[in-house]
Amino acid sequence: MRFFHILIFDPNIFYWQLYQFLILTFEITNGICPEVQLKEVPTTGEEYLLKVIKERQNYSTITKCNKDYSKFSKNQSCFIEETKPAKAPDKLKPTIEWQNIQVADFSDVRMYLSRIQTKKTLWPSDLKKISVEHDSLNGWKQFFNTNEPTLTCVLGLKHTLLDRGLEILTEILEEVKPGFTVDYKTGQWIYAFLACTRQPLLSDTISILRNLARKCAEIRSCINPEEEDAPFAVTPLNIFICLVARYFRQYDLAD
C-alpha cells in the first residue's frame, strides 16, 4: 500500500489523515489481508488500521455515566417543568400525508437557498442591508411592515438577526386575538426566516423555534372548528408547527 507525502509534518495531523485514508481504503476493499498481524507498534498502514479496529472493539458504541444522582435531590431547590403545547380538535389537525408534503416543499426551498448562499455570484444585485435595532420591537415591526420577505431582504442575514427576528415574530403572534389567526404577511415572514435558519441548530435557536410552535398551537386551540373558514385559518399555524416539529426534529411538538 502506497501513501501520500506530507510536506509539513505534524504528528496529530499525520495520524488523523492516515486514519481517514485507511478507513476509506478499508471501506473500498471491505477487509484487511489475513496475513497482516496485530503488533503493539504498527509499521505499515494495514497494521495501523488493524490496531485501530481492534481497539475500537473494546469500547461500546454509546458510553454513559451510571452515577447515582439521587443523593443530590435534597439540595435541588428549583424544578422546571416544560409547558405542553395546547391541544387542537382532531378536525383541525393535519394528516401525516399533508405534513410530509409541507416538509418536502420546505426542503426544496432550503436547498435552493443553500445553493445561492454558497455562490455569491447568484445573489441579487439589489441586496438590502438590514439596519434595525436588535432589541427594538417597534423597529422590527416597522421593518416587517415596510418590506417584503424577498431574497433581497433575507439573503445574507446573520444568525443573530435571524434568531432575533423569529423571536419578534413570535411576540407579534401574542397580539393575535382568540379565534383569529396569523395575518398573511406575518406568516410570509415567519416562513422566510424559518427557511433561512442555519443548521445545525444552536440551543438558543431550538428554544426560539419551540416557543414559536407552542404559540401557534395556542392560537389554533382558540379557533372554533365549526366555523366555515376554520380550515383556512389553521393552515399557516399547522405549517409552522409541522416544520418545527418534523423538519427541525422537535418531534414531541408534532401533531
C-alpha positions in Angstrom: 0.0 0.0 0.0 1.4 3.4 -1.0 0.8 6.6 0.9 0.9 10.3 0.1 3.7 12.5 1.4 3.1 15.3 3.8 5.3 18.4 3.3 4.8 19.8 6.8 5.0 17.0 9.4 2.7 17.3 12.3 2.1 14.0 14.2 -1.5 14.8 15.0 -2.4 15.8 11.5 -0.4 13.0 10.0 -2.1 10.2 12.0 -5.6 11.7 11.6 -5.1 12.0 7.8 -3.6 8.5 7.8 -6.6 7.1 9.7 -9.1 8.7 7.4 -7.2 7.4 4.4 -7.0 3.9 5.8 -10.7 3.9 6.8 -11.6 4.8 3.2 -9.3 2.1 1.9 -10.9 -0.4 4.3 -14.4 0.5 3.1 -13.3 0.0 -0.5 -11.5 -3.3 -0.1 -14.0 -4.4 2.6 -11.4 -6.1 4.7 -7.7 -6.5 5.6 -5.4 -9.1 4.3 -5.5 -12.1 6.6 -1.7 -12.2 6.6 -1.5 -8.9 8.5 -0.5 -9.4 12.1 -1.5 -7.3 15.1 1.5 -5.5 16.5 2.0 -3.2 19.5 3.8 -0.7 17.3 2.4 -0.8 13.8 4.9 -0.4 11.0 2.6 -0.4 8.0 -0.8 1.1 7.1 -2.6 -2.2 7.3 -1.1 -2.9 10.8 -2.1 0.5 12.0 -5.7 0.1 10.7 -5.9 -3.4 12.2 -4.8 -1.9 15.6 -7.4 0.8 15.4 -10.2 -1.6 14.6 -9.2 -4.0 17.4 -9.0 -1.1 19.9 -12.4 0.2 18.7 -14.0 -3.2 19.6 -13.0 -2.7 23.2 -15.4 0.3 23.5 -19.2 0.3 23.4 -21.0 2.4 20.8 -22.6 4.6 23.5 -20.9 5.3 26.8 -22.8 6.8 29.7 -22.1 7.5 33.3 -24.1 5.4 35.8 -23.6 7.7 38.7 -26.4 7.9 41.2 -27.6 11.5 41.5 -30.4 10.8 43.9 -28.3 12.0 46.8 -28.2 15.5 45.4 -32.0 15.7 45.1 -32.4 17.2 48.6 -30.2 20.1 47.6 -32.3 20.9 44.5 -34.4 24.0 45.1 -35.6 24.8 41.6 -37.6 22.5 39.3 -38.5 23.4 35.7 -41.4 21.7 34.0 -41.9 22.3 30.3 -45.3 23.5 29.3 -47.1 21.1 26.9 -48.4 22.6 23.7 -52.1 23.4 23.5 -54.3 20.7 22.1 -56.4 21.2 19.0 -59.6 19.5 17.9 -58.9 16.5 15.7 -60.9 18.2 13.0 -58.2 20.9 12.7 -55.1 18.7 12.9 -53.3 17.9 9.7 -52.8 14.4 8.3 -49.3 12.9 8.2 -49.5 12.9 4.4 -50.2 16.6 4.4 -47.3 17.2 6.8 -44.9 15.2 4.6 -45.8 17.3 1.6 -45.1 20.5 3.6 -41.7 19.2 4.8 -40.8 18.1 1.2 -41.7 21.6 -0.2 -39.8 23.3 2.6 -36.7 21.1 2.0 -36.8 22.2 -1.7 -36.8 25.9 -0.7 -33.9 25.4 1.7 -31.9 23.5 -0.8 -32.5 26.3 -3.3 -31.4 29.0 -0.7 -28.4 26.9 0.2 -27.1 26.8 -3.4 -27.5 30.5 -3.7 -25.8 31.2 -0.3 -22.8 29.2 -1.2 -22.3 31.0 -4.6 -22.5 34.8 -4.1 -22.5 35.4 -7.9 -26.1 34.2 -7.8 -27.1 36.8 -5.2 -29.4 39.6 -6.2 -27.6 42.8 -7.2 -30.0 44.9 -5.1 -29.4 43.0 -1.9 -30.6 45.1 1.1 -28.5 45.8 4.2 -30.7 45.3 7.2 -30.4 48.1 9.7 -32.7 47.5 12.6 -32.0 47.8 16.3 -31.6 44.3 17.7 -33.9 44.7 20.7 -36.4 47.3 19.3 -39.8 45.7 18.9 -41.2 48.8 17.1 -38.1 48.9 14.8 -38.7 45.2 13.8 -42.4 45.8 13.3 -41.7 48.7 11.0 -39.2 46.6 9.1 -41.7 43.8 8.6 -44.5 46.2 7.6 -42.4 48.2 5.1 -40.5 45.3 3.5 -41.5 42.1 1.6 -39.9 38.8 2.6 -37.9 38.5 -0.7 -34.4 37.2 -1.3 -33.1 40.8 -1.3 -34.2 41.1 2.3 -33.4 37.7 3.9 -30.4 36.5 2.0 -27.2 37.0 3.9 -28.9 37.8 7.2 -26.6 36.9 10.2 -27.5 34.1 12.5 -28.2 36.5 15.4 -30.6 38.6 13.3 -32.5 35.5 12.1 -32.9 34.4 15.7 -34.0 37.8 16.9 -36.4 38.2 14.0 -38.1 34.9 14.9 -38.4 36.0 18.5 -40.0 39.2 17.5 -42.4 37.4 15.1 -43.4 35.1 18.0 -44.0 38.2 20.1 -46.2 39.7 17.4 -48.3 36.5 17.5 -49.0 37.4 21.1 -51.2 40.1 19.7 -53.5 37.7 17.8 -56.9 37.7 19.4 -58.6 34.4 20.4 -60.5 33.0 17.4 -58.3 34.8 14.9 -55.2 33.6 13.0 -51.8 35.0 11.9 -52.1 37.6 9.2 -50.8 36.8 5.7 -47.7 39.0 5.7 -46.5 37.9 9.2 -46.9 34.3 8.0 -44.7 35.0 5.0 -42.0 36.5 7.2 -42.1 33.5 9.6 -41.8 31.1 6.7 -38.9 33.1 5.2 -37.0 33.2 8.5 -37.5 29.5 9.0 -36.2 28.8 5.5 -33.0 30.8 6.3 -32.4 29.3 9.8 -29.0 27.8 10.0 -28.2 24.2 10.8 -27.0 22.6 13.0 -29.3 24.4 15.4 -27.9 26.2 18.4 -29.6 25.7 21.7 -31.0 29.2 21.7 -32.4 28.7 18.2 -34.1 25.5 19.3 -35.8 27.3 22.2 -37.0 30.1 19.8 -38.4 27.5 17.4 -40.2 25.6 20.2 -41.7 28.8 21.5 -43.0 29.6 18.0 -44.6 26.2 17.7 -46.2 26.4 21.1 -47.6 29.9 20.3 -49.1 28.6 17.0 -50.6 25.7 18.8 -52.1 28.1 21.4 -53.7 30.3 18.7 -55.0 27.2 16.9 -56.6 25.9 20.0 -58.8 29.0 20.2 -60.2 28.7 16.7 -63.7 27.3 16.5 -63.6 24.1 14.4 -67.2 24.6 13.4 -66.7 27.9 11.6 -66.7 27.8 7.9 -63.2 29.3 7.5 -61.6 27.3 10.3 -59.6 25.0 7.9 -58.2 28.1 6.1 -57.4 29.9 9.4 -55.4 27.0 10.9 -53.4 26.2 7.7 -50.4 28.6 8.4 -50.4 27.6 12.0 -50.3 23.9 11.0 -47.4 24.6 8.6 -45.3 26.3 11.2 -45.9 23.6 13.9 -45.2 20.9 11.3 -41.9 22.4 10.2 -40.6 23.0 13.7 -41.6 19.5 14.8 -40.8 17.4 11.7 -38.2 19.3 9.8 -36.3 20.8 12.7 -36.8 17.5 14.7 -38.8 18.7 17.7 -40.9 15.6 17.4 -42.6 16.0 20.8 -44.4 19.0 19.4 -45.8 17.2 16.4 -49.4 16.6 15.7 
